[in-house]
């Protein structure tokens, strides 16, 4: 019988995501009288959460492969699907908050900031559609209906998806600095750019190590197994 933390790995991820959503809304609205400002803050935070969860879902596979001794490896891998679906939920909330903000101000702001802005929005649309396809097919029944080969081919699009999302964030993200929406007042947060660039670089390194079938096992871990 599987341990309780394995069986509840996915529900715990979804519960955590729900708490985070409420937390984002409360933090953005707390002491804020301007609803437009609330929408700006929520869309920024929802976008960062979506990107963070996307990277987390991608990191788990190569991380647990290169470091097979990581505690709770099995429940972490079991929870990976829930993390990806949660990333989709945050991405959709990010889109809703942005469209709500634009439509209550001036829909022309969809294109008036310039060509780079429009390119960023197009990349965002492509990323949203791909994440939606991945989220909808993140079920065992989808694997059976599509067949393992087609399902894997679809879900491997998560690799270019990460690049598309990062470019989207660079082109239009308030926290990444190349462009800003007309309703964004604050300065770009270089820390967010450095953090996600570092996480992406870490994923690339781990991904390449896994492809070479390299694993790092501490000597103490090996000795412990030998004694057992």
NUTOR-87736 format. One record per residue: residue number from 1; residue in one letter; chain; x, y, z of N, C-alpha, C in turn. Coordinates in nm, 4 decimals, always signed. Layout:
// residues N
n:res:chain:n_east:n_north:n_up:ca_east:ca_north:ca_up:c_east:c_north:c_up
NUM:A:A:X:Y:Z:X:Y:Z:X:Y:Z $
...
END
This chain:
// residues 228
n:res:chain:n_east:n_north:n_up:ca_east:ca_north:ca_up:c_east:c_north:c_up
1:X:A:+0.0843:-0.1208:+0.0000:+0.0000:+0.0000:+0.0000:+0.0876:+0.1255:+0.0000 $
2:X:A:+0.0549:+0.2209:-0.0865:+0.1358:+0.3406:-0.0998:+0.1166:+0.4330:+0.0200 $
3:X:A:+0.2262:+0.5021:+0.0558:+0.2221:+0.5936:+0.1690:+0.1217:+0.7056:+0.1429 $
4:X:A:+0.0685:+0.7602:+0.2511:-0.0354:+0.8625:+0.2390:+0.0156:+0.9847:+0.1636 $
5:X:A:+0.1428:+1.0199:+0.1819:+0.1939:+1.1393:+0.1155:+0.2094:+1.1183:-0.0347 $
6:X:A:+0.2182:+0.9911:-0.0778:+0.2179:+0.9633:-0.2214:+0.0773:+0.9788:-0.2777 $
7:X:A:-0.0192:+0.9184:-0.2109:-0.1580:+0.9221:-0.2583:-0.2151:+1.0627:-0.2589 $
8:X:A:-0.1676:+1.1480:-0.1666:-0.2212:+1.2827:-0.1566:-0.1288:+1.3873:-0.2189 $
9:X:A:-0.0283:+1.3421:-0.2943:+0.0671:+1.4364:-0.3534:-0.0025:+1.5357:-0.4461 $
10:X:A:-0.0853:+1.4853:-0.5358:-0.1540:+1.5749:-0.6292:-0.2582:+1.6628:-0.5599 $
11:X:A:-0.3437:+1.6065:-0.4731:-0.4363:+1.6942:-0.4015:-0.3663:+1.8034:-0.3217 $
12:X:A:-0.2511:+1.7714:-0.2644:-0.1787:+1.8734:-0.1875:-0.1267:+1.9842:-0.2786 $
13:X:A:-0.0847:+1.9473:-0.3985:-0.0404:+2.0498:-0.4952:-0.1570:+2.1400:-0.5336 $
14:X:A:-0.2721:+2.0792:-0.5630:-0.3888:+2.1600:-0.6012:-0.4360:+2.2482:-0.4851 $
15:X:A:-0.4305:+2.1946:-0.3647:-0.4690:+2.2740:-0.2478:-0.3729:+2.3913:-0.2299 $
16:X:A:-0.2436:+2.3645:-0.2466:-0.1444:+2.4715:-0.2366:-0.1636:+2.5770:-0.3429 $
17:X:A:-0.1983:+2.5343:-0.4638:-0.2233:+2.6292:-0.5718:-0.3447:+2.7161:-0.5407 $
18:X:A:-0.4501:+2.6532:-0.4848:-0.5690:+2.7304:-0.4476:-0.5379:+2.8341:-0.3417 $
19:X:A:-0.4571:+2.7947:-0.2427:-0.4177:+2.8896:-0.1371:-0.3352:+3.0030:-0.1978 $
20:X:A:-0.2469:+2.9686:-0.2914:-0.1633:+3.0709:-0.3551:-0.2476:+3.1693:-0.4356 $
21:X:A:-0.3497:+3.1202:-0.5037:-0.4381:+3.2082:-0.5815:-0.5077:+3.3078:-0.4904 $
22:X:A:-0.5628:+3.2564:-0.3809:-0.6280:+3.3451:-0.2838:-0.5269:+3.4443:-0.2271 $
23:X:A:-0.4063:+3.3949:-0.1980:-0.3028:+3.4818:-0.1433:-0.2646:+3.5938:-0.2387 $
24:X:A:-0.2539:+3.5623:-0.3671:-0.2211:+3.6642:-0.4672:-0.3289:+3.7718:-0.4721 $
25:X:A:-0.4546:+3.7291:-0.4730:-0.5652:+3.8249:-0.4806:-0.5695:+3.9136:-0.3563 $
26:X:A:-0.5557:+3.8517:-0.2395:-0.5593:+3.9277:-0.1142:-0.4421:+4.0243:-0.1067 $
27:X:A:-0.3215:+3.9765:-0.1406:-0.2031:+4.0617:-0.1341:-0.2131:+4.1787:-0.2309 $
28:X:A:-0.2719:+4.1548:-0.3486:-0.2840:+4.2613:-0.4487:-0.3908:+4.3630:-0.4111 $
29:X:A:-0.4970:+4.3156:-0.3454:-0.6087:+4.4053:-0.3130:-0.5953:+4.4719:-0.1773 $
30:X:A:-0.5063:+4.4215:-0.0923:-0.4951:+4.4715:+0.0454:-0.4543:+4.6192:+0.0470 $
31:X:A:-0.5411:+4.7016:+0.1016:-0.5125:+4.8437:+0.1143:-0.5079:+4.9185:-0.0177 $
32:X:A:-0.5574:+4.8593:-0.1233:-0.5529:+4.9203:-0.2565:-0.6924:+4.9643:-0.2984 $
33:X:A:-0.7105:+5.0939:-0.3179:-0.8414:+5.1469:-0.3559:-0.8618:+5.1461:-0.5073 $
34:X:A:-0.7533:+5.1458:-0.5832:-0.7606:+5.1503:-0.7292:-0.7713:+5.0074:-0.7842 $
35:X:A:-0.8875:+4.9736:-0.8389:-0.9087:+4.8388:-0.8909:-0.8166:+4.8094:-1.0090 $
36:X:A:-0.7867:+4.9113:-1.0883:-0.6950:+4.8929:-1.2001:-0.5579:+4.8494:-1.1525 $
37:X:A:-0.5132:+4.9078:-1.0419:-0.3844:+4.8711:-0.9845:-0.3867:+4.7268:-0.9335 $
38:X:A:-0.5013:+4.6852:-0.8795:-0.5168:+4.5479:-0.8318:-0.5020:+4.4501:-0.9488 $
39:X:A:-0.5649:+4.4825:-1.0621:-0.5550:+4.3956:-1.1788:-0.4116:+4.3848:-1.2300 $
40:X:A:-0.3402:+4.4960:-1.2274:-0.2006:+4.4944:-1.2712:-0.1171:+4.4027:-1.1816 $
41:X:A:-0.1340:+4.4197:-1.0507:-0.0553:+4.3389:-0.9561:-0.0897:+4.1912:-0.9662 $
42:X:A:-0.2199:+4.1610:-0.9791:-0.2590:+4.0197:-0.9868:-0.2079:+3.9553:-1.1149 $
43:X:A:-0.2147:+4.0245:-1.2256:-0.1685:+3.9624:-1.3504:-0.0176:+3.9407:-1.3475 $
44:X:A:+0.0559:+4.0321:-1.2863:+0.2002:+4.0138:-1.2756:+0.2330:+3.8924:-1.1886 $
45:X:A:+0.1677:+3.8824:-1.0741:+0.1946:+3.7712:-0.9833:+0.1460:+3.6382:-1.0406 $
46:X:A:+0.0292:+3.6386:-1.1056:-0.0191:+3.5157:-1.1679:+0.0785:+3.4702:-1.2769 $
47:X:A:+0.1321:+3.5646:-1.3539:+0.2274:+3.5301:-1.4580:+0.3548:+3.4703:-1.4010 $
48:X:A:+0.4055:+3.5286:-1.2923:+0.5270:+3.4763:-1.2297:+0.5034:+3.3370:-1.1713 $
49:X:A:+0.3877:+3.3180:-1.1099:+0.3543:+3.1853:-1.0561:+0.3437:+3.0829:-1.1690 $
50:X:A:+0.2810:+3.1213:-1.2801:+0.2668:+3.0286:-1.3929:+0.4035:+2.9874:-1.4457 $
51:X:A:+0.4925:+3.0832:-1.4626:+0.6265:+3.0527:-1.5118:+0.7036:+2.9672:-1.4110 $
52:X:A:+0.6921:+3.0022:-1.2835:+0.7620:+2.9255:-1.1806:+0.7167:+2.7810:-1.1746 $
53:X:A:+0.5859:+2.7585:-1.1825:+0.5338:+2.6221:-1.1775:+0.5685:+2.5445:-1.3042 $
54:X:A:+0.5701:+2.6138:-1.4178:+0.6104:+2.5476:-1.5421:+0.7541:+2.4979:-1.5329 $
55:X:A:+0.8427:+2.5848:-1.4855:+0.9829:+2.5460:-1.4696:+0.9961:+2.4332:-1.3674 $
56:X:A:+0.9199:+2.4417:-1.2581:+0.9252:+2.3373:-1.1549:+0.8823:+2.2018:-1.2111 $
57:X:A:+0.7765:+2.2006:-1.2915:+0.7288:+2.0743:-1.3493:+0.8320:+2.0142:-1.4440 $
58:X:A:+0.9107:+2.1001:-1.5092:+1.0124:+2.0516:-1.6014:+1.1399:+2.0090:-1.5290 $
59:X:A:+1.1688:+2.0731:-1.4175:+1.2901:+2.0420:-1.3423:+1.2844:+1.9062:-1.2738 $
60:X:A:+1.1658:+1.8656:-1.2299:+1.1546:+1.7461:-1.1469:+1.2069:+1.6204:-1.2150 $
61:X:A:+1.1772:+1.6035:-1.3437:+1.2210:+1.4841:-1.4148:+1.3721:+1.4682:-1.4165 $
62:X:A:+1.4440:+1.5638:-1.4780:+1.5909:+1.5500:-1.4801:+1.6548:+1.5597:-1.3423 $
63:X:A:+1.5942:+1.6348:-1.2513:+1.6510:+1.6488:-1.1174:+1.6524:+1.5153:-1.0439 $
64:X:A:+1.5394:+1.4446:-1.0461:+1.5318:+1.3166:-0.9766:+1.6077:+1.2068:-1.0501 $
65:X:A:+1.6352:+1.2273:-1.1790:+1.7140:+1.1306:-1.2539:+1.8625:+1.1461:-1.2235 $
66:X:A:+1.9105:+1.2695:-1.2227:+2.0521:+1.2949:-1.1962:+2.0856:+1.2728:-1.0495 $
67:X:A:+1.9889:+1.3054:-0.9614:+2.0075:+1.2865:-0.8168:+1.9033:+1.1871:-0.7655 $
68:X:A:+1.9201:+1.0595:-0.7944:+1.8174:+0.9595:-0.7599:+1.7971:+0.9397:-0.6101 $
69:X:A:+1.8857:+0.9947:-0.5278:+1.8760:+0.9780:-0.3829:+1.7878:+1.0839:-0.3169 $
70:X:A:+1.7322:+1.1765:-0.3972:+1.6500:+1.2838:-0.3413:+1.5326:+1.2250:-0.2617 $
71:X:A:+1.5084:+1.2720:-0.1400:+1.3949:+1.2216:-0.0606:+1.2617:+1.2476:-0.1301 $
72:X:A:+1.1682:+1.1591:-0.1083:+1.0323:+1.1720:-0.1627:+1.0314:+1.1792:-0.3155 $
73:X:A:+1.1232:+1.1084:-0.3776:+1.1331:+1.1107:-0.5234:+1.0030:+1.0666:-0.5904 $
74:X:A:+0.9471:+0.9565:-0.5445:+0.8260:+0.9022:-0.6076:+0.7065:+0.9969:-0.5979 $
75:X:A:+0.6736:+1.0497:-0.4784:+0.5613:+1.1429:-0.4731:+0.5865:+1.2722:-0.5500 $
76:X:A:+0.7120:+1.3155:-0.5564:+0.7431:+1.4354:-0.6344:+0.7133:+1.4123:-0.7825 $
77:X:A:+0.7556:+1.2973:-0.8333:+0.7291:+1.2662:-0.9738:+0.5793:+1.2469:-0.9984 $
78:X:A:+0.5108:+1.1876:-0.9007:+0.3662:+1.1680:-0.9137:+0.2933:+1.3026:-0.9141 $
79:X:A:+0.3475:+1.3991:-0.8409:+0.2834:+1.5304:-0.8311:+0.3145:+1.6199:-0.9504 $
80:X:A:+0.4080:+1.5779:-1.0357:+0.4520:+1.6649:-1.1452:+0.3367:+1.7053:-1.2369 $
81:X:A:+0.2469:+1.6116:-1.2641:+0.1337:+1.6429:-1.3512:+0.0460:+1.7519:-1.2895 $
82:X:A:+0.0228:+1.7441:-1.1596:-0.0579:+1.8450:-1.0908:+0.0112:+1.9808:-1.0931 $
83:X:A:+0.1436:+1.9813:-1.0845:+0.2173:+2.1074:-1.0908:+0.2000:+2.1714:-1.2278 $
84:X:A:+0.2061:+2.0900:-1.3336:+0.1860:+2.1423:-1.4679:+0.0453:+2.1974:-1.4887 $
85:X:A:-0.0546:+2.1253:-1.4384:-0.1934:+2.1730:-1.4496:-0.2110:+2.3027:-1.3706 $
86:X:A:-0.1481:+2.3122:-1.2550:-0.1559:+2.4352:-1.1754:-0.0915:+2.5520:-1.2502 $
87:X:A:+0.0170:+2.5234:-1.3214:+0.0801:+2.6275:-1.4033:-0.0182:+2.6790:-1.5080 $
88:X:A:-0.0955:+2.5882:-1.5678:-0.1973:+2.6278:-1.6654:-0.3030:+2.7168:-1.6013 $
89:X:A:-0.3484:+2.6818:-1.4820:-0.4506:+2.7609:-1.4129:-0.3997:+2.9034:-1.3878 $
90:X:A:-0.2766:+2.9148:-1.3404:-0.2203:+3.0478:-1.3165:-0.2033:+3.1246:-1.4475 $
91:X:A:-0.1658:+3.0546:-1.5538:-0.1508:+3.1210:-1.6836:-0.2852:+3.1752:-1.7326 $
92:X:A:-0.3918:+3.0969:-1.7171:-0.5240:+3.1424:-1.7597:-0.5708:+3.2618:-1.6758 $
93:X:A:-0.5440:+3.2592:-1.5463:-0.5783:+3.3728:-1.4611:-0.4973:+3.4961:-1.4995 $
94:X:A:-0.3735:+3.4758:-1.5392:-0.2883:+3.5840:-1.5880:-0.3508:+3.6486:-1.7122 $
95:X:A:-0.3989:+3.5651:-1.8044:-0.4625:+3.6150:-1.9276:-0.5917:+3.6897:-1.8954 $
96:X:A:-0.6729:+3.6318:-1.8073:-0.7997:+3.6950:-1.7692:-0.7757:+3.8319:-1.7061 $
97:X:A:-0.6792:+3.8398:-1.6154:-0.6500:+3.9672:-1.5491:-0.6019:+4.0715:-1.6492 $
98:X:A:-0.5224:+4.0288:-1.7471:-0.4735:+4.1237:-1.8479:-0.5871:+4.1732:-1.9369 $
99:X:A:-0.6690:+4.0795:-1.9882:-0.7791:+4.1202:-2.0755:-0.8794:+4.2074:-2.0011 $
100:X:A:-0.9067:+4.1743:-1.8778:-0.9978:+4.2543:-1.7957:-0.9433:+4.3960:-1.7820 $
101:X:A:-0.8148:+4.4064:-1.7569:-0.7514:+4.5368:-1.7400:-0.7575:+4.6191:-1.8682 $
102:X:A:-0.7283:+4.5535:-1.9820:-0.7275:+4.6248:-2.1101:-0.8669:+4.6687:-2.1498 $
103:X:A:-0.9639:+4.5792:-2.1386:-1.0995:+4.6094:-2.1841:-1.1677:+4.7164:-2.0992 $
104:X:A:-1.1286:+4.7296:-1.9735:-1.1883:+4.8353:-1.8904:-1.1189:+4.9697:-1.9148 $
105:X:A:-1.0047:+4.9668:-1.9827:-0.9335:+5.0909:-2.0135:-0.9535:+5.1268:-2.1616 $
106:X:A:-0.8834:+5.0576:-2.2493:-0.8909:+5.0857:-2.3934:-0.8356:+4.9650:-2.4680 $
107:X:A:-0.9200:+4.8968:-2.5451:-0.8759:+4.7746:-2.6117:-0.7653:+4.8000:-2.7133 $
108:X:A:-0.7485:+4.9265:-2.7547:-0.6398:+4.9583:-2.8473:-0.5023:+4.9336:-2.7848 $
109:X:A:-0.4978:+4.9227:-2.6538:-0.3704:+4.8956:-2.5870:-0.3183:+4.7558:-2.6180 $
110:X:A:-0.3986:+4.6755:-2.6887:-0.3509:+4.5452:-2.7316:-0.2374:+4.5588:-2.8337 $
111:X:A:-0.2334:+4.6719:-2.9055:-0.1320:+4.6866:-3.0098:-0.0576:+4.8199:-3.0092 $
112:X:A:-0.1101:+4.9211:-2.9419:-0.0465:+5.0527:-2.9470:+0.0946:+5.0584:-2.8880 $
113:X:A:+0.1333:+4.9729:-2.7920:+0.2710:+4.9823:-2.7404:+0.3799:+4.9498:-2.8420 $
114:X:A:+0.3462:+4.8952:-2.9588:+0.4467:+4.8731:-3.0610:+0.4591:+4.7288:-3.1071 $
115:X:A:+0.5456:+4.7082:-3.2078:+0.5606:+4.5771:-3.2716:+0.6132:+4.4721:-3.1749 $
116:X:A:+0.7104:+4.5099:-3.0924:+0.7656:+4.4149:-2.9966:+0.6595:+4.3685:-2.8978 $
117:X:A:+0.5720:+4.4605:-2.8602:+0.4624:+4.4270:-2.7696:+0.3669:+4.3274:-2.8343 $
118:X:A:+0.3312:+4.3539:-2.9614:+0.2403:+4.2648:-3.0331:+0.3034:+4.1265:-3.0478 $
119:X:A:+0.4339:+4.1225:-3.0775:+0.5038:+3.9940:-3.0884:+0.4979:+3.9191:-2.9559 $
120:X:A:+0.5138:+3.9919:-2.8465:+0.5054:+3.9294:-2.7149:+0.3683:+3.8723:-2.6870 $
121:X:A:+0.2638:+3.9450:-2.7268:+0.1275:+3.8949:-2.7071:+0.1005:+3.7709:-2.7920 $
122:X:A:+0.1509:+3.7715:-2.9157:+0.1331:+3.6536:-3.0017:+0.2016:+3.5322:-2.9404 $
123:X:A:+0.3214:+3.5527:-2.8884:+0.3909:+3.4429:-2.8203:+0.3117:+3.3956:-2.6984 $
124:X:A:+0.2504:+3.4905:-2.6273:+0.1682:+3.4544:-2.5131:+0.0483:+3.3708:-2.5528 $
125:X:A:-0.0125:+3.4040:-2.6659:-0.1268:+3.3258:-2.7158:-0.0831:+3.1845:-2.7512 $
126:X:A:+0.0297:+3.1732:-2.8220:+0.0812:+3.0408:-2.8586:+0.1114:+2.9577:-2.7345 $
127:X:A:+0.1731:+3.0219:-2.6354:+0.2054:+2.9511:-2.5116:+0.0791:+2.9058:-2.4395 $
128:X:A:-0.0219:+2.9921:-2.4353:-0.1469:+2.9577:-2.3674:-0.2165:+2.8401:-2.4350 $
129:X:A:-0.2175:+2.8400:-2.5681:-0.2820:+2.7306:-2.6414:-0.2095:+2.5991:-2.6178 $
130:X:A:-0.0771:+2.6045:-2.6184:-0.0007:+2.4820:-2.5963:-0.0197:+2.4317:-2.4533 $
131:X:A:-0.0152:+2.5228:-2.3561:-0.0364:+2.4827:-2.2172:-0.1759:+2.4253:-2.1982 $
132:X:A:-0.2737:+2.4822:-2.2685:-0.4111:+2.4306:-2.2596:-0.4182:+2.2890:-2.3150 $
133:X:A:-0.3501:+2.2656:-2.4280:-0.3493:+2.1310:-2.4872:-0.2805:+2.0320:-2.3940 $
134:X:A:-0.1708:+2.0731:-2.3323:-0.1000:+1.9854:-2.2391:-0.1837:+1.9588:-2.1141 $
135:X:A:-0.2521:+2.0625:-2.0649:-0.3337:+2.0463:-1.9453:-0.4533:+1.9562:-1.9678 $
136:X:A:-0.5196:+1.9738:-2.0819:-0.6381:+1.8938:-2.1124:-0.6021:+1.7464:-2.1296 $
137:X:A:-0.4832:+1.7189:-2.1835:-0.4430:+1.5804:-2.2082:-0.3592:+1.5219:-2.0939 $
138:X:A:-0.3532:+1.5918:-1.9813:-0.2771:+1.5407:-1.8659:-0.3617:+1.4446:-1.7836 $
139:X:A:-0.4127:+1.3431:-1.8521:-0.4936:+1.2397:-1.7864:-0.4555:+1.1038:-1.8442 $
140:X:A:-0.4719:+1.0009:-1.7644:-0.4399:+0.8661:-1.8120:-0.5289:+0.8278:-1.9300 $
141:X:A:-0.6537:+0.8747:-1.9289:-0.7450:+0.8414:-2.0387:-0.6977:+0.9027:-2.1702 $
142:X:A:-0.6329:+1.0186:-2.1631:-0.5814:+1.0823:-2.2848:-0.4676:+1.0008:-2.3449 $
143:X:A:-0.3858:+0.9411:-2.2594:-0.2770:+0.8564:-2.3089:-0.3344:+0.7371:-2.3847 $
144:X:A:-0.4408:+0.6788:-2.3291:-0.5028:+0.5628:-2.3954:-0.5684:+0.6029:-2.5272 $
145:X:A:-0.6366:+0.7158:-2.5298:-0.7066:+0.7586:-2.6508:-0.6097:+0.8013:-2.7612 $
146:X:A:-0.5050:+0.8737:-2.7235:-0.4112:+0.9259:-2.8223:-0.3051:+0.8235:-2.8628 $
147:X:A:-0.2782:+0.7305:-2.7743:-0.1667:+0.6398:-2.7965:-0.0405:+0.7000:-2.7365 $
148:X:A:+0.0429:+0.6146:-2.6819:+0.1611:+0.6633:-2.6116:+0.2520:+0.7500:-2.6965 $
149:X:A:+0.2728:+0.7118:-2.8231:+0.3652:+0.7862:-2.9091:+0.3140:+0.9266:-2.9381 $
150:X:A:+0.1871:+0.9379:-2.9762:+0.1311:+1.0712:-3.0048:+0.1257:+1.1566:-2.8795 $
151:X:A:+0.0921:+1.0944:-2.7660:+0.0840:+1.1695:-2.6404:+0.2213:+1.2248:-2.6030 $
152:X:A:+0.3248:+1.1425:-2.6157:+0.4600:+1.1883:-2.5839:+0.5045:+1.2990:-2.6793 $
153:X:A:+0.4687:+1.2862:-2.8067:+0.5065:+1.3885:-2.9030:+0.4447:+1.5227:-2.8662 $
154:X:A:+0.3177:+1.5191:-2.8249:+0.2516:+1.6425:-2.7839:+0.3174:+1.7004:-2.6596 $
155:X:A:+0.3438:+1.6178:-2.5617:+0.3948:+1.6676:-2.4345:+0.5426:+1.7059:-2.4403 $
156:X:A:+0.6109:+1.6655:-2.5464:+0.7483:+1.7140:-2.5642:+0.7507:+1.8589:-2.6130 $
157:X:A:+0.6357:+1.9116:-2.6535:+0.6309:+2.0531:-2.6918:+0.6535:+2.1442:-2.5718 $
158:X:A:+0.6596:+2.0855:-2.4524:+0.6875:+2.1661:-2.3337:+0.8279:+2.2257:-2.3419 $
159:X:A:+0.9176:+2.1637:-2.4182:+1.0533:+2.2164:-2.4303:+1.0557:+2.3498:-2.5053 $
160:X:A:+1.0014:+2.3566:-2.6269:+0.9939:+2.4891:-2.6912:+0.8986:+2.5832:-2.6183 $
161:X:A:+0.8008:+2.5263:-2.5472:+0.7070:+2.6102:-2.4728:+0.7803:+2.6984:-2.3725 $
162:X:A:+0.8778:+2.6418:-2.3035:+0.9519:+2.7201:-2.2049:+1.0213:+2.8386:-2.2713 $
163:X:A:+1.0819:+2.8152:-2.3878:+1.1482:+2.9243:-2.4599:+1.0470:+3.0307:-2.5010 $
164:X:A:+0.9305:+2.9886:-2.5472:+0.8272:+3.0827:-2.5896:+0.7791:+3.1666:-2.4718 $
165:X:A:+0.7574:+3.1020:-2.3577:+0.7105:+3.1743:-2.2390:+0.8149:+3.2762:-2.1925 $
166:X:A:+0.9420:+3.2364:-2.1953:+1.0476:+3.3284:-2.1535:+1.0565:+3.4484:-2.2479 $
167:X:A:+1.0427:+3.4247:-2.3780:+1.0435:+3.5356:-2.4731:+0.9222:+3.6258:-2.4522 $
168:X:A:+0.8080:+3.5647:-2.4277:+0.6870:+3.6419:-2.3971:+0.7105:+3.7319:-2.2765 $
169:X:A:+0.7714:+3.6759:-2.1720:+0.7988:+3.7537:-2.0512:+0.8986:+3.8662:-2.0791 $
170:X:A:+0.9970:+3.8396:-2.1636:+1.0955:+3.9422:-2.1968:+1.0334:+4.0564:-2.2770 $
171:X:A:+0.9426:+4.0216:-2.3682:+0.8841:+4.1226:-2.4567:+0.7769:+4.2074:-2.3887 $
172:X:A:+0.6990:+4.1464:-2.2984:+0.5864:+4.2211:-2.2408:+0.5794:+4.2148:-2.0883 $
173:X:A:+0.6674:+4.1377:-2.0257:+0.6571:+4.1212:-1.8812:+0.7057:+4.2420:-1.8037 $
174:X:A:+0.6251:+4.2897:-1.7125:+0.6625:+4.4059:-1.6315:+0.7844:+4.3778:-1.5456 $
175:X:A:+0.8054:+4.2510:-1.5091:+0.9174:+4.2157:-1.4222:+1.0446:+4.1811:-1.4993 $
176:X:A:+1.0419:+4.1878:-1.6315:+1.1588:+4.1486:-1.7100:+1.2200:+4.2654:-1.7883 $
177:X:A:+1.1453:+4.3719:-1.8113:+1.2077:+4.4977:-1.8448:+1.2181:+4.5494:-1.9856 $
178:X:A:+1.2030:+4.4685:-2.0909:+1.2168:+4.5226:-2.2254:+1.0989:+4.6112:-2.2608 $
179:X:A:+0.9810:+4.5716:-2.2225:+0.8594:+4.6462:-2.2545:+0.7669:+4.6475:-2.1349 $
180:X:A:+0.6830:+4.7478:-2.1277:+0.5861:+4.7552:-2.0188:+0.4517:+4.8001:-2.0727 $
181:X:A:+0.3452:+4.7469:-2.0156:+0.2110:+4.7897:-2.0533:+0.1893:+4.9346:-2.0102 $
182:X:A:+0.0999:+5.0069:-2.0776:+0.0750:+5.1467:-2.0423:+0.0288:+5.1671:-1.8987 $
183:X:A:-0.0320:+5.0647:-1.8380:-0.0831:+5.0811:-1.7016:+0.0162:+5.0356:-1.5955 $
184:X:A:+0.1371:+4.9963:-1.6352:+0.2395:+4.9537:-1.5398:+0.3230:+5.0740:-1.4990 $
185:X:A:+0.3300:+5.0980:-1.3695:+0.4019:+5.2153:-1.3180:+0.5387:+5.1784:-1.2604 $
186:X:A:+0.5504:+5.0626:-1.2021:+0.6737:+5.0256:-1.1331:+0.7871:+4.9912:-1.2281 $
187:X:A:+0.9078:+4.9905:-1.1744:+1.0253:+4.9536:-1.2515:+1.0360:+4.8014:-1.2619 $
188:X:A:+1.1119:+4.7575:-1.3612:+1.1319:+4.6141:-1.3794:+1.2119:+4.5560:-1.2627 $
189:X:A:+1.1852:+4.4306:-1.2332:+1.2533:+4.3615:-1.1242:+1.3613:+4.2722:-1.1837 $
190:X:A:+1.4870:+4.3184:-1.1761:+1.5973:+4.2394:-1.2330:+1.6110:+4.1056:-1.1622 $
191:X:A:+1.5702:+4.0999:-1.0363:+1.5797:+3.9754:-0.9619:+1.4980:+3.8640:-1.0239 $
192:X:A:+1.3793:+3.8965:-1.0751:+1.2945:+3.7961:-1.1390:+1.3622:+3.7417:-1.2642 $
193:X:A:+1.4218:+3.8311:-1.3426:+1.4899:+3.7886:-1.4647:+1.6077:+3.6975:-1.4328 $
194:X:A:+1.6885:+3.7366:-1.3349:+1.8051:+3.6566:-1.2968:+1.7616:+3.5211:-1.2413 $
195:X:A:+1.6574:+3.5203:-1.1585:+1.6100:+3.3959:-1.0979:+1.5638:+3.2962:-1.2031 $
196:X:A:+1.4792:+3.3404:-1.2942:+1.4257:+3.2475:-1.3938:+1.5305:+3.2095:-1.4977 $
197:X:A:+1.6225:+3.2994:-1.5274:+1.7323:+3.2639:-1.6164:+1.8191:+3.1561:-1.5528 $
198:X:A:+1.8436:+3.1686:-1.4230:+1.9245:+3.0694:-1.3512:+1.8544:+2.9348:-1.3449 $
199:X:A:+1.7240:+2.9368:-1.3172:+1.6478:+2.8112:-1.3117:+1.6445:+2.7431:-1.4479 $
200:X:A:+1.6305:+2.8228:-1.5527:+1.6295:+2.7658:-1.6877:+1.7647:+2.7054:-1.7216 $
201:X:A:+1.8720:+2.7756:-1.6849:+2.0072:+2.7223:-1.7080:+2.0276:+2.5926:-1.6311 $
202:X:A:+1.9770:+2.5869:-1.5077:+1.9884:+2.4647:-1.4274:+1.9136:+2.3499:-1.4943 $
203:X:A:+1.7953:+2.3797:-1.5479:+1.7189:+2.2760:-1.6170:+1.7946:+2.2254:-1.7392 $
204:X:A:+1.8543:+2.3135:-1.8166:+1.9294:+2.2732:-1.9356:+2.0440:+2.1805:-1.8974 $
205:X:A:+2.1186:+2.2157:-1.7926:+2.2307:+2.1333:-1.7479:+2.1815:+1.9951:-1.7038 $
206:X:A:+2.0765:+1.9924:-1.6215:+2.0235:+1.8651:-1.5730:+1.9669:+1.7813:-1.6875 $
207:X:A:+1.9014:+1.8477:-1.7817:+1.8451:+1.7777:-1.8978:+1.9558:+1.7099:-1.9784 $
208:X:A:+2.0667:+1.7806:-2.0012:+2.1786:+1.7244:-2.0768:+2.2448:+1.6107:-2.0004 $
209:X:A:+2.2559:+1.6251:-1.8685:+2.3135:+1.5171:-1.7874:+2.2262:+1.3925:-1.7929 $
210:X:A:+2.0948:+1.4131:-1.7890:+2.0049:+1.2971:-1.7965:+2.0148:+1.2286:-1.9320 $
211:X:A:+2.0277:+1.3073:-2.0389:+2.0398:+1.2475:-2.1721:+2.1662:+1.1627:-2.1838 $
212:X:A:+2.2700:+1.2042:-2.1114:+2.3947:+1.1261:-2.1107:+2.3895:+1.0124:-2.0080 $
213:X:A:+2.2738:+1.0013:-1.9406:+2.2524:+0.8971:-1.8402:+2.3545:+0.9046:-1.7271 $
214:X:A:+2.3839:+1.0265:-1.6859:+2.4769:+1.0488:-1.5757:+2.3979:+1.0685:-1.4467 $
215:X:A:+2.4420:+1.0055:-1.3400:+2.3764:+1.0152:-1.2103:+2.4813:+1.0447:-1.1038 $
216:X:A:+2.4449:+1.1284:-1.0098:+2.5369:+1.1598:-0.9010:+2.4811:+1.0999:-0.7726 $
217:X:A:+2.5571:+1.0054:-0.7152:+2.5152:+0.9397:-0.5919:+2.6253:+0.9582:-0.4878 $
218:X:A:+2.5954:+1.0239:-0.3779:+2.6976:+1.0436:-0.2742:+2.7521:+0.9110:-0.2235 $
219:X:A:+2.8789:+0.9122:-0.1847:+2.9413:+0.7894:-0.1361:+2.8689:+0.7336:-0.0131 $
220:X:A:+2.8214:+0.8256:+0.0713:+2.7516:+0.7797:+0.1913:+2.6257:+0.7028:+0.1537 $
221:X:A:+2.5598:+0.7477:+0.0485:+2.4382:+0.6808:+0.0038:+2.4699:+0.5409:-0.0478 $
222:X:A:+2.5770:+0.5299:-0.1243:+2.6171:+0.4010:-0.1779:+2.6576:+0.3064:-0.0652 $
223:X:A:+2.7357:+0.3591:+0.0303:+2.7812:+0.2767:+0.1433:+2.6636:+0.2293:+0.2258 $
224:X:A:+2.5652:+0.3177:+0.2440:+2.4458:+0.2812:+0.3214:+2.3708:+0.1678:+0.2534 $
225:X:A:+2.3566:+0.1752:+0.1215:+2.2892:+0.0700:+0.0474:+2.3665:-0.0607:+0.0542 $
226:X:A:+2.4995:-0.0503:+0.0482:+2.5813:-0.1704:+0.0514:+2.5661:-0.2442:+0.1836 $
227:X:A:+2.5584:-0.1652:+0.2930:+2.5402:-0.2269:+0.4251:+2.4034:-0.2900:+0.4382 $
228:X:A:+2.3019:-0.2236:+0.3712:+2.1679:-0.2763:+0.3846:+2.1498:-0.4042:+0.3079 $
END
